[in-house]
Amino acid sequence: MLSHPTFDQLSDLGLHGMAKALREMQTNREAGTLSHEEWLGVLLDHEVTLRRQKRFEARAKSARLRHPAVIEDVDFRAPRGLDRALFQKLATCRWIHDHQNVIITGPTGIGKSWLACALGHRACRENLSVLYQRMPRLFETLALAHGDGRYARLMRGFARVRLLILDDWGPEPLNAEQRRDLLEIVEDRYNAGSLLITSQIPTDRWHELIGDPTLGDAILDRILHNAYRIDLTGDSMRKPRRQPALSDGE
């Protein structure tokens, strides 16, 4: 068995995955049949896996996703019009690398936020920076930031992430300050980052939400022209399922 200083040296170098793998291999009888190159390969695989997991955990913590949703748990059987092929294409995250957007619309309770968080989770897995924001709370935060000097710092933070999720837009129209804030956000991200927006309001009514024709054109042109759209329909998935009636005598 290797001396303890060897493990200490690996830890000092930040090679915690290799140190852990080395301890495990010392008690594995089959490890004695491996060549030096195979030993090194196993140690490196453990180190890479551990570092990827740590990066993911850091990304997921920073993203502050609302739901612990994952792509593998998406229910394509639910009658809500979710296109399996399109969603699986989005799960590759290619659209984020291409600085494209995703729009998810549909009635309340249909799973818009959950799907958005599942895509956000996958982006974190792909080592892409993500930030989740509910739009009503975002505008409240920005309104306060205008007065306390945090506005520029917040906007820089929004601009830096690869994927910005803006959840639950509407149904209240934007005021003048909110319109300007939204324009700044989409302008900073145009051809530089991706947006994922969910809303109960169909996109053909988003001009009404913005409330200003000129700013509406500027904002929506930057959001919609290169966006994938998911339009969900159906009943709320939050409704409790009807229990079967008890037969006589039960």
C-alpha positions as CSV (number, residue, x, y, z in Angstrom):
1,M,0.0,0.0,0.0
2,L,1.3,3.5,-0.8
3,S,2.4,5.7,2.0
4,H,0.1,8.4,3.3
5,P,2.3,11.2,2.0
6,T,1.4,10.1,-1.6
7,F,-2.3,10.7,-0.9
8,D,-1.4,14.0,0.8
9,Q,0.5,15.1,-2.3
10,L,-2.4,14.2,-4.6
11,S,-4.7,16.2,-2.3
12,D,-2.3,19.1,-2.2
13,L,-2.3,19.2,-6.0
14,G,-6.1,19.2,-6.0
15,L,-6.2,15.7,-7.6
16,H,-8.9,14.4,-5.2
17,G,-10.5,12.1,-7.7
18,M,-7.2,10.4,-8.4
19,A,-6.6,10.0,-4.7
20,K,-10.0,8.4,-4.1
21,A,-9.5,6.1,-7.1
22,L,-6.1,5.1,-5.9
23,R,-7.5,4.0,-2.5
24,E,-10.2,2.0,-4.1
25,M,-7.8,0.3,-6.5
26,Q,-5.5,-0.8,-3.7
27,T,-8.3,-3.0,-2.4
28,N,-9.4,-4.3,-5.8
29,R,-7.7,-7.6,-6.7
30,E,-8.3,-7.1,-10.4
31,A,-6.2,-3.9,-10.3
32,G,-3.1,-6.0,-10.1
33,T,-3.6,-7.2,-13.7
34,L,-3.6,-3.7,-15.1
35,S,-0.6,-2.2,-16.9
36,H,0.9,1.1,-15.8
37,E,-0.9,2.9,-18.6
38,E,-4.3,1.3,-17.6
39,W,-3.7,2.3,-14.0
40,L,-3.1,5.9,-15.1
41,G,-6.1,5.8,-17.3
42,V,-8.4,4.7,-14.5
43,L,-7.0,7.4,-12.2
44,L,-7.5,10.1,-14.8
45,D,-11.0,9.0,-15.6
46,H,-12.0,9.3,-11.9
47,E,-10.4,12.8,-11.7
48,V,-12.2,14.0,-14.8
49,T,-15.5,12.6,-13.6
50,L,-15.1,14.3,-10.2
51,R,-14.2,17.6,-11.7
52,R,-17.2,17.5,-14.1
53,Q,-19.5,16.7,-11.2
54,K,-18.1,19.6,-9.2
55,R,-18.5,22.0,-12.2
56,F,-22.1,20.9,-12.6
57,E,-22.9,21.4,-9.0
58,A,-21.4,24.9,-9.1
59,R,-23.4,25.7,-12.3
60,A,-26.6,24.3,-10.8
61,K,-26.2,26.3,-7.6
62,S,-25.6,29.5,-9.5
63,A,-28.5,28.9,-11.8
64,R,-31.0,28.9,-9.0
65,L,-33.5,26.8,-11.0
66,R,-37.0,26.8,-9.6
67,H,-37.7,23.0,-10.1
68,P,-35.4,20.0,-9.8
69,A,-36.3,19.0,-13.3
70,V,-34.3,16.8,-15.6
71,I,-34.7,15.9,-19.3
72,E,-35.0,12.2,-18.5
73,D,-38.2,12.8,-16.5
74,V,-40.1,14.7,-19.2
75,D,-43.5,13.1,-19.9
76,F,-44.1,13.1,-23.6
77,R,-47.4,11.1,-23.1
78,A,-49.2,13.9,-21.4
79,P,-51.8,15.5,-23.8
80,R,-50.3,18.9,-24.1
81,G,-48.8,19.1,-27.6
82,L,-45.1,18.8,-26.7
83,D,-43.1,17.8,-29.7
84,R,-40.7,15.0,-28.7
85,A,-38.3,15.5,-31.6
86,L,-38.1,19.3,-31.1
87,F,-37.6,19.0,-27.3
88,Q,-34.9,16.3,-27.7
89,K,-33.2,18.5,-30.2
90,L,-33.2,21.4,-27.7
91,A,-31.8,19.0,-25.1
92,T,-28.5,18.8,-27.1
93,C,-28.0,22.5,-26.2
94,R,-26.8,23.3,-29.7
95,W,-29.2,26.3,-29.7
96,I,-27.4,27.8,-26.8
97,H,-24.0,27.5,-28.6
98,D,-25.7,29.2,-31.6
99,H,-27.1,32.0,-29.5
100,Q,-30.7,31.1,-30.3
101,N,-33.8,31.4,-28.1
102,V,-36.6,29.2,-26.9
103,I,-40.2,30.4,-26.2
104,I,-42.6,28.2,-24.2
105,T,-46.2,29.3,-24.1
106,G,-49.3,27.7,-22.7
107,P,-52.0,27.8,-20.0
108,T,-51.1,27.8,-16.3
109,G,-50.1,24.4,-14.8
110,I,-49.2,22.9,-18.2
111,G,-45.5,22.5,-17.2
112,K,-43.8,25.5,-18.8
113,S,-41.6,26.3,-15.9
114,W,-40.7,22.6,-15.3
115,L,-39.7,22.2,-18.9
116,A,-37.6,25.4,-18.8
117,C,-35.8,24.1,-15.7
118,A,-35.2,20.8,-17.3
119,L,-33.5,22.5,-20.2
120,G,-31.6,24.7,-17.8
121,H,-30.4,21.6,-15.9
122,R,-29.2,20.0,-19.1
123,A,-27.3,23.2,-20.0
124,C,-25.6,23.1,-16.5
125,R,-24.6,19.5,-17.3
126,E,-23.0,20.7,-20.5
127,N,-20.9,23.2,-18.5
128,L,-22.9,26.2,-19.7
129,S,-23.7,29.0,-17.3
130,V,-27.4,29.4,-16.6
131,L,-29.5,31.9,-14.5
132,Y,-33.2,31.5,-13.7
133,Q,-35.4,34.6,-13.0
134,R,-39.1,34.9,-12.6
135,M,-40.0,38.0,-14.6
136,P,-42.3,39.6,-12.0
137,R,-39.6,39.4,-9.3
138,L,-36.9,40.4,-11.8
139,F,-38.6,43.7,-12.5
140,E,-39.1,44.3,-8.8
141,T,-35.3,43.7,-8.3
142,L,-34.4,46.0,-11.1
143,A,-36.7,48.7,-9.9
144,L,-34.9,48.7,-6.5
145,A,-31.5,48.5,-8.2
146,H,-32.2,51.7,-10.1
147,G,-32.2,53.5,-6.8
148,D,-29.5,51.8,-4.8
149,G,-26.6,51.6,-7.4
150,R,-26.8,47.9,-8.2
151,Y,-28.4,48.2,-11.6
152,A,-25.2,48.1,-13.7
153,R,-23.8,45.2,-11.8
154,L,-27.0,43.2,-12.1
155,M,-27.2,43.8,-15.9
156,R,-23.6,42.7,-16.3
157,G,-24.5,39.5,-14.5
158,F,-27.4,38.9,-16.8
159,A,-25.3,39.5,-19.8
160,R,-22.5,37.1,-18.8
161,V,-24.6,33.9,-18.5
162,R,-24.9,31.7,-21.6
163,L,-28.6,31.0,-20.9
164,L,-30.9,33.4,-19.1
165,I,-34.3,31.9,-18.2
166,L,-37.1,34.4,-17.9
167,D,-40.1,32.6,-16.4
168,D,-43.8,33.6,-16.2
169,W,-44.0,36.7,-18.3
170,G,-47.4,38.4,-18.1
171,P,-50.3,38.9,-17.9
172,E,-49.7,42.5,-16.6
173,P,-48.5,45.0,-19.2
174,L,-45.0,46.5,-18.7
175,N,-44.5,50.0,-17.5
176,A,-42.1,52.4,-19.1
177,E,-39.1,51.5,-16.9
178,Q,-39.8,47.7,-17.3
179,R,-39.9,48.2,-21.1
180,R,-36.5,49.9,-21.1
181,D,-35.0,47.2,-18.8
182,L,-36.2,44.4,-21.0
183,L,-34.8,46.1,-24.1
184,E,-31.5,46.4,-22.4
185,I,-31.5,42.7,-21.4
186,V,-32.4,41.4,-24.9
187,E,-30.0,43.9,-26.6
188,D,-27.1,42.7,-24.4
189,R,-27.9,39.1,-25.3
190,Y,-28.5,39.5,-29.0
191,N,-26.1,37.2,-30.9
192,A,-24.2,36.8,-27.7
193,G,-26.3,34.6,-25.4
194,S,-29.6,32.7,-25.3
195,L,-33.0,33.4,-23.7
196,L,-35.6,31.0,-22.6
197,I,-38.9,32.7,-22.0
198,T,-42.2,31.2,-20.7
199,S,-45.5,32.9,-20.7
200,Q,-49.2,32.2,-20.4
201,I,-49.7,34.8,-23.2
202,P,-49.3,33.7,-26.8
203,T,-46.5,35.5,-28.7
204,D,-49.0,37.3,-31.0
205,R,-50.1,39.2,-28.0
206,W,-46.7,40.1,-26.7
207,H,-46.9,43.6,-28.3
208,E,-49.8,44.2,-25.9
209,L,-47.7,43.2,-22.9
210,I,-44.9,45.6,-23.9
211,G,-47.3,48.4,-24.5
212,D,-45.2,50.6,-26.8
213,P,-45.1,49.9,-30.6
214,T,-41.6,51.1,-31.2
215,L,-40.0,49.4,-28.2
216,G,-42.2,46.3,-28.9
217,D,-40.8,46.0,-32.4
218,A,-37.2,46.4,-31.1
219,I,-37.6,43.9,-28.3
220,L,-39.6,41.2,-30.1
221,D,-37.4,41.3,-33.2
222,R,-34.4,40.4,-31.1
223,I,-36.3,37.6,-29.2
224,L,-38.5,35.9,-31.8
225,H,-36.7,35.9,-35.1
226,N,-34.3,33.2,-34.1
227,A,-36.4,31.4,-31.5
228,Y,-37.7,27.8,-31.3
229,R,-41.3,27.9,-30.1
230,I,-43.1,25.4,-28.0
231,D,-46.9,26.1,-27.8
232,L,-48.5,23.9,-25.2
233,T,-52.2,23.2,-24.8
234,G,-54.5,21.2,-22.6
235,D,-55.6,21.0,-19.0
236,S,-53.4,21.9,-16.0
237,M,-51.1,19.0,-15.0
238,R,-51.5,20.1,-11.4
239,K,-55.1,19.0,-11.2
240,P,-55.4,15.8,-9.0
241,R,-56.2,12.8,-11.0
242,R,-59.7,11.4,-10.6
243,Q,-59.7,8.4,-8.3
244,P,-61.6,5.3,-9.5
245,A,-65.0,4.9,-7.9
246,L,-65.2,2.2,-5.2
247,S,-67.2,-0.8,-6.2
248,D,-70.2,-1.9,-4.2
249,G,-69.3,-3.5,-0.9
250,E,-65.9,-1.8,-0.6
